[in-house]
Amino acid sequence: MYFNENGFLPPHDYELTLNELRESLLVRGPGDGEPWDVTWRLFLIDQLEALVQQLWDVGIHQIYIDGSFVEAKAHPNDIDGYFECDVMELATGELERKLNALDPYKVWTWDSSSRKPYRGYTKKQLPMWHRYRVELYPHFGQLSGIKDEYGHDQQFPAAFRKSRDTFLPKGIIKLSR
């Protein structure tokens, strides 16, 4: 695994366990002498692990992470990702109930009214971001609200495999047990 000339992982789904992720280029850095915030990145992985374990505990195994965490950025703000789930379990609120039964902070919601401001940020953040600095979105084939270079809405799998500003293809991490 390496960063290409654009600072992205080359386009591919890189399957890693959480322990492999902790030892990877994404946490340890590219080793090019540039500053790299290993301590912060390890903290983010620990936070991610709490949420991922909850997803695994309710039977969700297709979990992907992206955002600036998987780019050549020394200090990413957070970890973004999505997971594949059953539309009915999400629509009925059953998935949210199951996950919140496991989470001591009850952060599992994607209701826009639950978003709160955070100092220094223009975008209001979900409760899971405030507690864990991680945002994981459910995906069941719906549009994500993220537009492509032509102004069309994309599904999470397409949106997370392109950079938001240049729309260049990039790699993503698929978490495995």
Buried (B, 14 or more C-beta within 10 A) or exposed (E): BEBBEBBBBEEBEBEBEBEBBBEBBBBEBBEEEEEBBEEBBBEBBEBBBBBBEBBBEBEBEBBBBBBBBBBBBBEBBBBBBBBBBBEEBBEEEEBBEBBBEBBEEBBBBBEEEBBEEBEEEEEBBBBBBBBBBBBBBBBBEEEBEBBEEEEEEBBBBBBBBBEEEEEBBBBBBBBEE
